[in-house]
């Protein structure tokens, strides 16, 4: 099967530009530049992630005899909450063309306890890969599915005329017309009757109206298969057994007859349903599964967040730490490489890249069992955010909070402006709140901005001014009551 790195071909001269390369195909410097668009600072973490991701592409280019020996360089990111650990994962998920999932380590429990089995993260990754590859395949055949759906829709809008009754006697059939093809062979074709020609013209006219949207108010009757049986949701395998080959829901759905029901819907809805049906016919799911499993094994990335929640003082005789250490023991074979059973087949986790992150406020990385520590050889420490970092976070990223609130205010026809002094004052208040209370990093900006914008957003539909400017004095006045009141500051900020 072709590796992902070789899937995107370079177009020849005169052809359209190549699609945007997947994350693995970008050089590390470009990967860092992409992350810089949304994440401020933390250069060490971005650099480590960029190298690890690029190494996936480098491994795909390596000779066959050494490729299987190159193991991924798993990373553990250490830093206080709100400094960008999870944001790195979110942006990698959007930029990466490889299967990617983010899981919380605290959701997993030791085998024998109630909770999710650690192996389910690999099954979730396979599901994500299946959806990704199926979407790609559907995009490739979407024009063909649209064309087929339009033909079916035209058949409903212009039903076929009943075949004419043949009168008694011979010689009534139309004489055939001989058509000479490119090979020089003549083949007989029946000449179209005037009725058929009129029908064809009507069909083409309807096709134009359908394309222009002039038939959107028309209703048609279609046959649809119900998506799911409500009672089937009650019959689910118990937690920890999600990977068994027998899927109870699918098995019962296959056994029961597929009942179709007739629905009267408008043309756009009917077209959407028909396109979905045609896509299912055109996409080969066996090919999708094979490609997805290959991507999971060679290019999958699993981000394990909150890994510090399963770390604790080793050697304690009882309590919840028994389960925590059990989760670490369950994670160990998956991270170091094992074979996991999924509903689509067996998947090896030897070359899946694992990125772990944790605040480690209470515990420390050395509290993890030594074997698991050894499976995360790359350690990156993320630095606490400063007041200057807060200013950059509110101005530089493409999804900065100031830009988000400007978009919300613009929906009401108003304009919102933050002066440099106003942004600096918001950053000062957020940094001061983090210093006096619990340090929650950049998330404190959300609480400060929410308190600042509450009155404006509430009164905005009837606001007399359509241009709202927040400078340093305005920000200070609006937040003064909260800042000076210890109780309010504790509960609001």
TIGU-887454 format. One record per residue (C-alpha): residue number from 0; x, y, z. Coordinates in pm, whole numbers. Example, Ala and Ser with C-alpha at 12.3 -4.5 7.8 and 13.67 -1.06 7.14 Angstrom:
! residues 2
0:1230:-450:780
1:1367:-106:714
***
This chain:
! residues 493
0:0:0:0
1:130:349:-83
2:256:549:212
3:92:881:290
4:408:1070:212
5:394:964:-152
6:21:1018:-201
7:44:1387:-291
8:206:1408:-632
9:374:1712:-777
10:173:1836:-1075
11:327:1869:-1414
12:361:2202:-1588
13:25:2345:-1684
14:-174:2144:-1430
15:-344:2299:-1125
16:-131:2374:-820
17:-62:2086:-584
18:-286:2056:-278
19:-160:2188:54
20:97:1935:184
21:16:1734:488
22:188:1817:812
23:440:1532:782
24:557:1663:445
25:638:2010:578
26:993:2087:696
27:1016:2139:1073
28:1056:2514:1037
29:730:2536:843
30:549:2319:1101
31:662:2561:1373
32:543:2854:1158
33:198:2693:1128
34:179:2645:1504
35:295:3006:1556
36:-25:3124:1389
37:-225:3008:1691
38:17:2948:1982
39:233:3216:2142
40:579:3123:2271
41:671:2771:2384
42:936:2740:2112
43:1094:2430:2268
44:765:2237:2260
45:690:2341:1902
46:1039:2244:1792
47:1019:1899:1955
48:677:1829:1805
49:790:1946:1460
50:1091:1714:1465
51:884:1416:1583
52:619:1471:1317
53:871:1523:1037
54:1047:1202:1142
55:734:1012:1035
56:791:1129:677
57:1163:1058:699
58:1090:703:815
59:861:651:514
60:1153:740:285
61:1396:504:459
62:1494:169:300
63:1269:-125:377
64:1530:-315:577
65:1568:-32:834
66:1218:121:823
67:1067:-116:1079
68:1357:-54:1317
69:1295:323:1335
70:1068:379:1634
71:884:706:1701
72:1033:955:1946
73:749:990:2194
74:723:1325:2374
75:601:1424:2718
76:517:1794:2766
77:540:1928:3120
78:400:2263:3223
79:130:2442:3424
80:-227:2452:3302
81:-321:2705:3037
82:21:2746:2874
83:-63:2575:2543
84:-12:2199:2584
85:-362:2103:2472
86:-363:2380:2210
87:-60:2218:2046
88:-265:1898:2016
89:-568:2079:1874
90:-365:2254:1608
91:-176:1937:1518
92:-510:1762:1471
93:-628:2028:1226
94:-300:2054:1036
95:-209:1688:1024
96:-329:1471:740
97:-256:1166:953
98:-505:998:1190
99:-503:1191:1518
100:-697:1164:1842
101:-673:1331:2182
102:-761:1126:2490
103:-771:1202:2862
104:-559:965:3069
105:-795:1013:3364
106:-1077:835:3174
107:-892:505:3169
108:-891:260:3456
109:-707:-58:3538
110:-853:-378:3396
111:-1109:-503:3646
112:-1229:-156:3740
113:-1531:22:3589
114:-1414:251:3312
115:-1256:257:2968
116:-994:6:2865
117:-660:163:2771
118:-663:-22:2438
119:-976:171:2336
120:-756:468:2240
121:-620:265:1949
122:-973:166:1847
123:-1076:531:1857
124:-778:614:1637
125:-889:348:1386
126:-1241:495:1381
127:-1096:841:1318
128:-884:702:1032
129:-1185:526:878
130:-1382:852:880
131:-1088:1044:736
132:-1021:805:447
133:-1392:766:370
134:-1430:1144:351
135:-1136:1162:110
136:-1282:888:-109
137:-1624:1056:-105
138:-1468:1386:-211
139:-1309:1210:-509
140:-1637:1061:-636
141:-1869:1342:-523
142:-1922:1488:-875
143:-2016:1140:-1001
144:-2255:1090:-708
145:-2414:1430:-780
146:-2465:1336:-1142
147:-2628:1004:-1051
148:-2851:1170:-791
149:-2964:1431:-1044
150:-3059:1159:-1292
151:-3264:979:-1026
152:-3428:1306:-927
153:-3518:1384:-1289
154:-3677:1040:-1315
155:-3901:1133:-1021
156:-3985:1477:-1156
157:-4056:1345:-1506
158:-4180:986:-1473
159:-4128:755:-1768
160:-4422:727:-2005
161:-4585:382:-2029
162:-4473:182:-2333
163:-4715:229:-2627
164:-4946:-54:-2713
165:-4831:-239:-3025
166:-5113:-263:-3281
167:-5182:-589:-3444
168:-5010:-650:-3767
169:-4651:-633:-3882
170:-4448:-349:-4016
171:-4529:-105:-3735
172:-4177:-93:-3588
173:-3965:206:-3680
174:-3693:131:-3932
175:-3346:124:-3775
176:-3084:388:-3856
177:-2730:261:-3918
178:-2457:461:-3741
179:-2092:425:-3844
180:-1850:435:-3548
181:-1486:544:-3539
182:-1374:189:-3616
183:-1570:190:-3940
184:-1825:-66:-3818
185:-2190:18:-3875
186:-2434:-57:-3595
187:-2811:-26:-3610
188:-2978:223:-3380
189:-3349:282:-3346
190:-3454:632:-3447
191:-3611:836:-3168
192:-3982:896:-3198
193:-4122:1253:-3177
194:-4262:1168:-2835
195:-3919:1065:-2710
196:-3758:1378:-2851
197:-4016:1598:-2674
198:-3955:1408:-2353
199:-3578:1452:-2386
200:-3620:1828:-2438
201:-3842:1847:-2131
202:-3585:1654:-1929
203:-3305:1891:-2031
204:-3522:2190:-1942
205:-3591:2036:-1601
206:-3218:1974:-1558
207:-3147:2345:-1611
208:-3418:2441:-1362
209:-3277:2193:-1109
210:-2927:2333:-1150
211:-3050:2692:-1114
212:-3247:2607:-798
213:-3585:2690:-948
214:-3727:2355:-836
215:-3632:2390:-469
216:-3994:2440:-363
217:-4118:2128:-541
218:-4188:1816:-336
219:-4108:1460:-438
220:-4171:1124:-278
221:-3863:911:-212
222:-3783:582:-43
223:-3536:598:245
224:-3388:340:482
225:-3415:445:849
226:-3069:535:976
227:-3083:333:1297
228:-3320:134:1510
229:-3383:309:1844
230:-3375:-16:2042
231:-3034:-104:1900
232:-2866:167:2107
233:-2960:-26:2421
234:-2768:-334:2309
235:-2407:-225:2341
236:-2102:-429:2444
237:-1983:-357:2798
238:-1697:-114:2852
239:-1363:-276:2798
240:-1505:-513:2530
241:-1542:-260:2250
242:-1277:-434:2043
243:-1444:-771:2007
244:-1497:-890:1653
245:-1872:-928:1707
246:-2050:-595:1705
247:-2394:-666:1847
248:-2566:-366:1693
249:-2438:-428:1341
250:-2508:-802:1366
251:-2873:-748:1457
252:-2915:-479:1194
253:-2788:-722:931
254:-3027:-994:1050
255:-3337:-774:1049
256:-3490:-687:712
257:-3412:-341:584
258:-3749:-172:573
259:-3782:125:346
260:-4030:398:413
261:-4163:660:177
262:-4117:1026:262
263:-4236:1339:89
264:-3958:1594:97
265:-3853:1900:-98
266:-3611:1869:-386
267:-3292:1989:-201
268:-3349:1737:79
269:-3422:1457:-169
270:-3105:1544:-359
271:-2897:1531:-39
272:-3039:1189:54
273:-2978:1052:-294
274:-2620:1184:-301
275:-2552:1008:31
276:-2691:683:-109
277:-2482:712:-426
278:-2167:787:-225
279:-2217:466:-27
280:-2244:273:-354
281:-1937:434:-510
282:-1697:411:-213
283:-1537:71:-163
284:-1531:24:216
285:-1283:-266:197
286:-1032:-33:32
287:-1112:238:289
288:-1047:0:580
289:-717:-125:434
290:-591:229:374
291:-706:346:719
292:-534:60:902
293:-212:132:712
294:-227:500:808
295:-293:418:1172
296:5:183:1195
297:252:406:1011
298:128:763:1064
299:-111:764:1362
300:-68:1016:1643
301:-224:979:1990
302:-216:1274:2229
303:-257:1162:2592
304:-359:1461:2803
305:-364:1484:3183
306:-109:1204:3217
307:-9:1347:3556
308:-348:1238:3693
309:-240:872:3676
310:96:940:3844
311:128:903:4219
312:368:808:4496
313:477:453:4426
314:476:192:4698
315:153:291:4873
316:-42:-6:4999
317:-391:93:4894
318:-622:366:4781
319:-680:507:4431
320:-309:491:4346
321:-345:116:4287
322:-573:190:3994
323:-348:474:3873
324:-45:250:3857
325:-258:-16:3689
326:-347:233:3413
327:23:299:3363
328:88:-74:3334
329:-195:-101:3079
330:-56:193:2880
331:296:53:2877
332:249:-229:2620
333:48:0:2392
334:312:272:2393
335:605:33:2350
336:428:-162:2074
337:166:-434:2079
338:-114:-576:1868
339:-461:-442:1946
340:-779:-611:1832
341:-1033:-379:1669
342:-1358:-444:1487
343:-1175:-386:1156
344:-885:-619:1228
345:-562:-627:1424
346:-353:-310:1453
347:10:-284:1563
348:96:20:1774
349:475:-7:1726
350:500:303:1506
351:218:517:1644
352:352:848:1780
353:246:918:2138
354:256:1272:2278
355:173:1302:2648
356:109:1618:2848
357:49:1703:3210
358:70:1992:3452
359:239:1783:3725
360:132:2023:4000
361:100:1754:4268
362:310:1477:4119
363:622:1486:3903
364:729:1288:3594
365:955:1068:3806
366:640:941:3984
367:547:749:3668
368:666:389:3665
369:1021:372:3523
370:920:160:3224
371:663:420:3113
372:911:703:3165
373:1148:522:2932
374:885:514:2658
375:875:896:2651
376:1241:982:2591
377:1179:1341:2476
378:1079:1573:2761
379:982:1934:2699
380:906:2189:2969
381:658:2462:2884
382:717:2793:3060
383:456:2987:3261
384:305:3280:3073
385:412:3635:3150
386:214:3958:3122
387:383:4029:2790
388:279:3684:2666
389:-83:3771:2750
390:-57:4083:2532
391:76:3875:2244
392:-195:3611:2294
393:-462:3880:2258
394:-318:4029:1941
395:-105:3787:1737
396:-291:3453:1690
397:-551:3424:1416
398:-805:3314:1676
399:-719:3583:1933
400:-989:3665:2187
401:-1013:4024:2067
402:-1084:3904:1712
403:-1346:3658:1840
404:-1533:3928:2030
405:-1509:4165:1732
406:-1678:3900:1518
407:-1954:3852:1778
408:-2018:4226:1801
409:-2012:4265:1422
410:-2306:4022:1400
411:-2520:4298:1561
412:-2394:4558:1316
413:-2157:4723:1566
414:-1782:4773:1564
415:-1552:4683:1853
416:-1201:4823:1893
417:-934:4751:2153
418:-657:5006:2189
419:-306:4887:2279
420:-356:5039:2623
421:-683:4850:2669
422:-524:4520:2573
423:-231:4587:2809
424:-475:4658:3094
425:-665:4331:3032
426:-334:4144:3030
427:-229:4314:3355
428:-554:4222:3529
429:-533:3860:3410
430:-172:3827:3519
431:-250:3982:3858
432:-545:3744:3908
433:-323:3446:3826
434:-62:3573:4070
435:-306:3627:4358
436:-517:3317:4302
437:-472:2987:4121
438:-257:3018:3809
439:-474:2892:3522
440:-260:3043:3247
441:-417:3190:2935
442:-761:3067:3041
443:-769:3360:3282
444:-801:3589:2980
445:-1137:3428:2905
446:-1270:3508:3252
447:-1144:3869:3244
448:-1278:3931:2893
449:-1611:3774:2986
450:-1646:4008:3286
451:-1540:4303:3070
452:-1778:4233:2782
453:-2080:4111:2980
454:-2271:4440:2988
455:-2188:4526:2627
456:-2306:4191:2492
457:-2625:4207:2699
458:-2720:4560:2592
459:-2578:4538:2237
460:-2909:4505:2042
461:-3027:4838:2190
462:-2685:4995:2231
463:-2688:5363:2131
464:-2334:5361:1994
465:-2241:5135:1707
466:-1868:5180:1767
467:-1736:5059:2101
468:-1380:5142:2200
469:-1203:4985:2496
470:-901:5184:2607
471:-705:5151:2930
472:-934:5384:3130
473:-1253:5210:3013
474:-1114:4866:3098
475:-997:4990:3437
476:-1335:5145:3516
477:-1534:4835:3417
478:-1314:4595:3612
479:-1239:4819:3913
480:-1528:4688:4122
481:-1423:4325:4069
482:-1052:4388:4121
483:-1101:4579:4447
484:-1348:4331:4597
485:-1170:4018:4718
486:-1488:3808:4725
487:-1596:3911:4374
488:-1247:3858:4238
489:-1236:3509:4386
490:-1565:3402:4232
491:-1570:3596:3905
492:-1206:3605:3800
***
